[in-house]
Amino acid sequence: MLLSYATSGSPTDEALVFLHGLGAQKKQITSVLDQLTGYSLVAPDLPGHGESRGFDPASYSFDFFADQVIALMDHLGIKQCHLGGLSMGSAISLNIALRYPKRCKSLVLNRPSWLDSGKPPHLELVAKSGELEQSALEELPGFQSLLASNPLVAKSITGVYGRCDPAVLTKMWESQPFSTLESLSTITEPALVMSSPQDDLHPQGVASKIASSLSNSQLIDLPARYYEPEAYKKVLNQHLSKFLK
C-alpha cells in the first residue's frame, strides 16, 4: 500500500521529503513550507494519518513508518533526498538516516520530541487522546494543568481527533525510534536542528540533546510556534533555505 502524498516544485529539482508530526497530516507541512523554491517537496500522509488509512495498526512503529517512506521514495524514483520532519517526523528521519544512510543527503529536524526510548512523558496526553473521548481527555488533571499553564498547546492536542487512526497515537508514543543517542554520532550528513520555546510537547532540551549527539549539526531557536506563528513560519523558511543552499 502506497502512502498518500502531496508534491510541489519541479520534479527535476532536488527532492526534500518532509514528514509531519504525530496525529497530523501532510497539510501541516505544505502549509508551512509554501515559500520554499528550488526544491521538489514531497509531503506524505504517514500510515494511519490523513488519507493513508488501511494499514494494520499492529505494524505501527518507527521502523515500519521509515520503511514506508523509503517505499514512497522508490515509487517516485528518488534515490537520495534531503530529509526532514516535525516532531515524530524528525524521529522517523533519524531512523532512516541510521538504517538507510545512502538515501539521505542532509537532515532537517524541526521540534523533535523523541530521544532513544518510547513513551516520552511530555507526549502522554497525546497518546491518551487515542484511548479516550475528547470530553474524558479534557477532564484529566494533566490536561487541566496544561490548559492553565499553556492553553494553546493544550488545545492543539484536541486537534488530533478525527485526523488519524486513534491506535496510531498510542502505538507510536510507545515506539522507540533508534537504539541509543550515541548511535546518532554515526550520521555524518549535515543536520539542521530547530527548536521553539513555550512548547510543552516538543521540549527544547530534546532538540539540544539530539543536536549534540549528531556529528555534523547546527541548532537553531525559532520563534514560539504557538504564540508567534507568522514569525515562526518566516524564520523557519529562512533557515531552511539557507541550510539547503
N, C-alpha and C positions, 0 to 999 in steps of 0.2 A: 504494500500500500504506500502510495507516494504522498508526501506532505503537501497540503495546500500552501501556496506561496504567492508573494507579490514581488514584482521587479520594477526597477526604474533605471533610467540611464541607457546608454548604448551597450548592446551585448558585446561589442568589440573592446570596451573599456575593461580595465582590471576589475575583478569582482570583489565586492565587500559583502560577505554573508554575515548578517547581524540578527541575533536571536533575542526574542522577547523574554520577559520575566514570568514567574510562576503565576498562573491564573489570568494572564493577559492574552493578547492576540497580536498578529503581525501589525495591526494598525498602531500599536504602541511604538513601533519602530518607524514605520513610514511617516507618521505624523510629526516626528521629531527630526528625522534625517531627510527632510524635504529640501534642504538647502545645499546638499552635497552635489558637487559636479565632478566630472572626470572619472567617475566610478560607476560600475553597474551594481546597484544594490539588490540583494536578494534577502527577503524577509519572510521566513516561513511561519505558519502556524505549527507549533510543536505538537507532538502527539497528545490527544485529549483536550486540545485547545482550539478555539475558533472553529474553522472548517475541517480541521484534521481530527475527525472523530472516527470511531470504529476500531481503534486499537484495543488489544487485550489489556485491561488495567493491571493484570499480574506482571506484565512486561515493563511497566513504567520504572525507569531507573536512569541514572546519568549515562551509563554505558549504552543503554538502548536508545536514548534520545540522541546521543552523539552518533551512533550508527545510522540513525535515520537522516541526520544532517548530511553525513557522508554519502548516503544513497541518493539524496537530492542533488548534491554536487555532481555525482556521477551521471545522473539523469540529464543535468544541464551542461555536461561536458566541462566542468570546472575542475581542472587538475590541482590547482593551488589557488588560494584566495587570502585576502585579508579577512580575518575572522574576529567577530566581536559579539558582545551581548550585554544585556542588562540583567543584573541580579542572577537568577537561575541561568540565563543565557551566558553570563560570564563563566559560571561553573562548567557548563557544557563546553564552552570554548577551551577551557583549560584541559578538560578531559580529552578533547580532540587533539590538542597540541601535544599531549603526552602519548596518546595511543596511535595517532596518525600524524607524526611530526612533518612528513613531507607534504602534507596538504595545506599547511599554514605558513603564510608569508610574514604575518605580524598579528598581534593580538590587541584588541581594544576591550578593556574590561570596565564596564560602567556600573558603579554602585554594586560591587559584588557582595553577596550575602552568605555564601558558604565558604568554610575553610575545608579541612580534611576529614570531616565527620558529618554524619547525618544529624537530624533533629536540632538544628540551630535554635536556641531558645527564643531569639528575637522574632522567629517566624512561626512560633507555636500557634498564635491566633489565626494565622493564615491557614495552617493545617486544620485547625478546629472548624474553620468555615466549610471544610469539605465533609464534616461529620454532623454539623448542627444546622438547623434552620436559622435564618438571619436573626429572628427575634431572640432565639436562645443564645446565639453568639453575643449579641449586644447586652445581654444580662450578665455575662461573665465578669467577675471582678477585674480580671486583667484587661478586658476591653474597656470597662468603665474607667479604669485608671489611665489607660492610653487616651481615651476620649477627653479626659480632663486635662492631660498634660500636652497632648499633641493631636488636636481634633482632626486636622486634615489627613494625617497619616491613618488614624483610626477609621475614618470614612473611606479611605482608599481600600481598606481590607474588605469592606462590604461590597465593593465594586466587582469582586470576583464572581458573585452569584450570577449564574446564567451564562458566564463566558467560557466555562470549561467543564469537563467531566469532574464532578466532585472528588472522585477517587484519586485524581492526579495530584491534588493538593496535599493529601496525607502521604501518598507514596513517594513523591519527590522530596518532601520535607524529610522523610526518613532515609533517603538515599545518600550514599557517600560519593562525592564527585571524583575524588582521587585519594590515593593511599596516605600520603604524608605531605606536609608543607615542604619538607626537604626535597621531595621529588620535583618540585617546580624549578629547582635550580638547573635541571637538565634541559629546560626550554631555553633555547638560545635566540629565538626570534625576538625582535624588538616588541615591547609591550607598553601600551598606554593604559594606566590605571587611573580611574576617575572616581572621586567620592563627592558626597554632598552633605552639608550639615542639616541638623534638625530632621533626621530621617531614622526613626527607630527600627525600621525594617531592614535598613542597609547601613549598619554602623560603620563609621569611618575607620575604626580600628581594624575591621576586616580588610578593607582596601589596603591599609598600611601594611598589614602582615603579608598579604599576597605580593604587594609590590616589593617588599624587602626580601621575599623568598625567591623571586624571579631574578635571573642573572642579567637581564638587559631591559630594565623598566624605568619608567618615569611616572611619578604620582602627581596628579593634578586635583586641586579642590575646585569644584564647581559651585555656583550659587545654589541656594536652597531650592531643591526641586519643587517642593510643595508650597513654598511661600514666595518664590520669585520665578515662576515657570517660564516667563519670556526671557529673562536674563539667563536662566539655566540653559534653555534651548540655544540661545545665541552663542554663549561661551562654549558649550559642548561642541557645536558645529565648527567653531573657530579652531579649537584644539584638535579636533578630529581631522580637519582639512590640513592643518599644519603637520600633524603626525604622519599622515598618509603620503605627503609630498616627500 
